[in-house]
Structures are given as C-alpha cells and as structure tokens.
Amino acid sequence: MGRVEGKVALVTGGGSGLGAADCEALAREGAKVVVTDVKLEPAQAVADRIGNGAIALVLDVSNEEQWQSVIGEIRSTFGRLDILVNNAGVVLNADVEDTSLEKFRWVNAIMTDGVFLGMKYAIPLMNEGDGGSIINMSSTGALLGYPIFFAYSAAKGAVRSMTKSVAVMCQEKGYKIRCNSVHPGAIETPMVQTAEGREAQPVAEGVLPPGTPGAPKDVAALVLYLASDESRFVNGAELVIDNGVTIRPF
C-alpha cells in the first residue's frame, strides 16, 4: 500500500519543474493527483505520464473564479481533497530600486494571492472529509537576503507567515488540517532561470554550496512526507532543504 494511497492531491504549477516532480511522487505512492497549471498542455502531459486516475485542469492561481471552479470540479469528481501543494511561482530578477509597482504586484498576485486563495477554497473541502495536509512552497529567499530577487523574497516571506497563521487557525477551530512550508535552496531543473514570467528558484553566485546541486526529486520526497500520515505531528513548521546554504557563515 502506498504512503498516500486513496488520497486526493491538488498541485499547482504541476506542469513542470518542482510541481511535476511532486505530482509524480504523489501518484507513485497511490494518490489521485489533480495536476493544475496556467496552461493545459503541460499539465495534461504530466497527468498522462503519472496515471493512477490523475486529471489535468487549467488554473491561474491569481484568479479567484478559477480557484472556485477547480475546487468545484474536485468536489464533483472525487468528493474530497486531502492534499494541497501550493507550488506555482514566478521570479523577477530585480532589486528594490529596479522593481516597479506593477511588477511587484504581479509577482505577489501569483505567489501571495495564489497561496491565499488556494488555502481559502481548499480548507472547506478538506474539512468536509478527514482533514488533510497543506504544503506551501516557500524558499530560502524567505529566510535570507537575496537583493536581486526582492519581490520574489517578499512573496515567499508572506507564504511563510501565512502558513503559520493557517496552522494555528486550523488547530483552534478543531480542523484536522496541517499546514507546513517547504523552503528549497537552488534546485537544478530545466526551468531554473531568472527570466521574467517563468517558474524558477533563485540561483546566484555564492548560493550553491560545494557538491551536487539539489534535484526536484529531493524536494518531492519532502513534499511526499508532509502529504503522508507519517508527518501527522508536524504542523506549522518551515522545512529547509538547501544543503546547508542557510547556515553558511559567508
């Protein structure tokens, strides 16, 4: 029996990079995965590849109506939601002086509003069933100062704080829902870059420690653990996966 056998998982930004790796890991361990992406084609390709009843849906995470539609589709198709992985993201290569208000709002619409909307609409459906696990993809950018990723770091810092607030709220309201954040360092994927409008992890001189770079499967293994009942006593935590970047003295 798989580690998440019979559970239903929703992954945002699941058409590539870290999101695709999360989808693969969850499906391999028995979950029915709802692969969402701003474009249907990459999401469908992942759903077809991982099988196990996976479906693909279009989701612009900054669009409230699309969130309502996706949650409604999950309710009608599966009748439950056990796992939410808020993974979708973009990056803007600019420091505070070079960041326009328009671009700052664009980055935060996807990574701050998107996580907010995901939790807002997923929690009621989770609570109708047996509860669940919310996994929010943050970054070491929420813990360290990355000047050239100003807007990105601001959004990931918000994700970190929202995660803790929701974890406490669910406890206070008696919901059987855990909420944790994952903080990867630089992870080597085909999508890693600093171009505007593309999913990325911030990669800069000095960020990577010596040794083999992290791979999407490393992050997916942590997501799988948080999605499973093995992590039933882990709540409101920030789990760093960065090969020691955040503890380096220089």
C-alpha positions in Angstrom: 0.0 0.0 0.0 1.3 3.4 -1.0 2.2 6.1 1.5 -0.7 8.3 0.3 -3.0 5.6 -1.0 -6.5 6.7 -1.6 -5.8 10.4 -1.0 -6.7 13.2 -3.5 -4.0 15.8 -4.1 -4.1 19.1 -5.8 -0.8 20.5 -7.1 -0.5 24.0 -8.6 2.2 24.7 -11.2 2.3 21.0 -11.8 3.2 21.1 -15.4 6.9 21.4 -15.0 9.8 21.6 -12.6 9.2 21.0 -8.9 5.5 20.8 -9.4 5.8 17.9 -11.9 8.1 16.1 -9.6 5.6 16.5 -6.7 2.9 15.1 -8.9 5.0 12.1 -9.9 5.9 11.3 -6.3 2.4 11.5 -5.0 0.9 9.4 -7.8 3.6 6.8 -7.4 2.6 6.4 -3.7 -1.1 6.0 -4.5 -2.6 9.5 -4.6 -5.2 10.7 -7.2 -3.5 13.8 -8.4 -5.1 16.9 -9.8 -2.4 18.5 -11.9 -3.0 22.2 -12.5 -1.1 24.7 -14.5 -1.8 28.1 -16.2 -1.6 26.1 -19.5 -3.5 22.9 -20.0 -0.9 21.1 -22.3 1.9 20.7 -19.8 -0.5 19.7 -17.1 -2.1 17.1 -19.3 1.2 15.7 -20.3 2.1 15.2 -16.6 -1.3 13.7 -15.8 -1.0 11.3 -18.7 2.5 10.3 -17.6 1.8 9.6 -14.0 -1.5 7.9 -14.5 -3.4 6.5 -11.5 -6.5 8.5 -12.3 -4.8 11.8 -12.5 -6.6 14.7 -14.2 -5.4 18.0 -15.6 -7.1 21.4 -15.1 -6.3 24.9 -16.1 -5.6 27.2 -13.1 -4.3 30.7 -13.0 -3.7 30.8 -9.2 -4.2 34.6 -9.1 -7.7 34.2 -10.4 -10.4 33.6 -7.7 -13.1 32.4 -10.1 -10.7 29.7 -11.4 -10.0 28.5 -7.9 -13.7 28.2 -7.2 -14.1 26.2 -10.5 -11.2 23.9 -9.8 -12.3 23.1 -6.2 -15.9 22.5 -7.6 -14.5 20.1 -10.1 -12.6 18.2 -7.5 -15.7 18.0 -5.3 -17.8 16.6 -8.1 -15.1 14.2 -9.4 -13.6 12.9 -6.2 -15.8 14.2 -3.4 -12.8 15.0 -1.2 -9.5 16.8 -1.1 -6.7 15.5 1.2 -3.5 17.3 0.0 -2.9 20.8 -1.3 0.5 21.7 -2.7 0.8 25.4 -3.4 3.7 25.3 -5.7 3.1 27.7 -8.6 5.6 30.5 -8.8 7.4 33.1 -10.9 10.5 35.1 -10.5 11.6 38.7 -11.2 15.3 39.5 -11.5 15.4 43.0 -9.9 16.3 44.7 -6.6 14.0 47.1 -4.9 15.2 50.1 -6.9 14.6 48.4 -10.2 11.2 46.8 -9.2 8.1 48.7 -10.5 4.9 48.6 -8.5 3.3 46.8 -11.4 5.9 44.0 -11.4 5.8 43.8 -7.6 2.1 43.3 -7.7 2.4 40.7 -10.5 4.8 38.5 -8.5 2.7 38.8 -5.4 -0.5 38.1 -7.2 0.8 34.7 -8.2 2.7 33.7 -5.1 0.9 35.5 -2.3 -2.6 35.8 -3.6 -2.3 32.3 -5.1 -1.4 30.7 -1.9 -4.1 32.7 0.0 -6.8 31.7 -2.5 -5.7 28.1 -2.5 -5.9 27.7 1.2 -9.2 29.7 1.4 -11.0 27.4 -1.0 -9.3 24.1 -0.2 -9.8 24.2 3.5 -13.6 23.8 3.5 -13.5 20.8 1.2 -10.7 19.2 3.3 -12.8 19.8 6.4 -15.8 18.1 4.8 -13.7 14.9 4.8 -11.0 13.6 7.0 -8.9 16.7 7.1 -5.6 16.9 5.2 -2.2 18.5 4.7 -1.4 21.8 3.1 2.1 22.2 1.8 3.2 25.7 0.8 6.3 26.1 -1.4 8.3 28.9 0.1 12.1 29.4 -0.4 15.3 30.2 1.4 14.6 33.6 0.0 12.1 33.9 2.8 14.9 33.4 5.3 17.9 35.2 3.7 18.5 38.4 1.8 18.5 38.0 -2.0 18.7 41.6 -3.2 18.2 40.8 -6.9 15.1 38.8 -6.1 13.3 41.4 -4.0 9.7 40.8 -5.0 10.2 37.0 -5.0 11.7 37.0 -1.5 8.9 39.3 -0.3 6.2 36.9 -1.6 8.0 33.8 -0.2 8.2 35.6 3.2 4.4 36.1 3.1 4.0 32.4 2.3 6.0 31.5 5.3 3.9 33.7 7.6 0.5 32.7 6.1 1.5 29.0 6.7 1.9 29.5 10.4 -1.3 31.5 10.7 -3.3 28.8 9.0 -1.7 26.1 11.0 -2.8 27.8 14.3 -6.2 28.6 12.9 -6.9 25.0 12.0 -5.9 23.9 15.5 -8.1 26.5 17.2 -11.1 25.6 15.1 -10.6 21.9 15.6 -9.9 21.1 11.9 -7.8 18.0 11.2 -5.7 20.0 8.8 -1.9 20.5 9.0 -0.1 23.4 7.2 3.6 23.5 6.6 6.0 25.4 4.4 9.0 24.0 2.4 12.0 26.2 1.8 14.2 24.9 -1.1 17.5 26.5 -1.9 18.7 26.4 -5.5 17.3 23.3 -7.2 18.5 22.2 -10.6 15.6 21.9 -13.1 15.2 22.7 -16.8 13.1 25.6 -15.7 15.7 27.2 -13.4 16.4 30.7 -14.8 16.0 34.3 -13.9 13.8 35.3 -16.8 10.6 37.2 -16.0 7.4 35.2 -16.2 9.0 31.7 -15.7 8.9 29.4 -12.7 12.4 29.4 -11.1 14.4 29.1 -7.9 16.8 32.0 -7.3 20.2 31.0 -8.4 23.1 33.5 -7.9 26.8 33.5 -7.2 27.5 32.0 -3.8 24.1 30.5 -3.3 25.1 26.9 -4.1 27.4 25.2 -1.6 30.0 22.7 -2.9 28.7 19.4 -4.0 25.9 18.0 -6.2 23.1 20.5 -6.8 19.6 19.7 -5.5 17.2 17.9 -7.8 13.4 18.1 -8.0 13.1 14.6 -6.6 14.8 15.8 -3.4 12.0 18.4 -2.8 9.3 15.9 -3.9 10.5 13.5 -1.3 9.9 16.1 1.4 6.5 17.0 0.0 5.5 13.4 0.0 6.5 13.0 3.6 4.4 16.1 4.5 1.5 14.8 2.5 1.5 11.4 4.2 0.3 10.4 7.7 4.0 9.9 8.6 4.1 13.6 9.3 0.9 13.7 11.5 2.7 15.6 14.3 4.4 18.1 12.0 2.4 21.3 11.8 3.2 25.0 11.3 6.8 24.1 10.5 9.2 25.5 8.0 11.3 22.8 6.5 14.5 23.9 4.8 16.0 21.8 2.0 19.1 23.6 0.8 22.3 21.5 1.5 23.2 23.9 4.3 23.0 27.3 2.5 21.1 29.0 5.3 23.7 28.0 7.9 26.8 29.1 6.0 28.7 31.9 7.7 29.5 33.7 4.4 
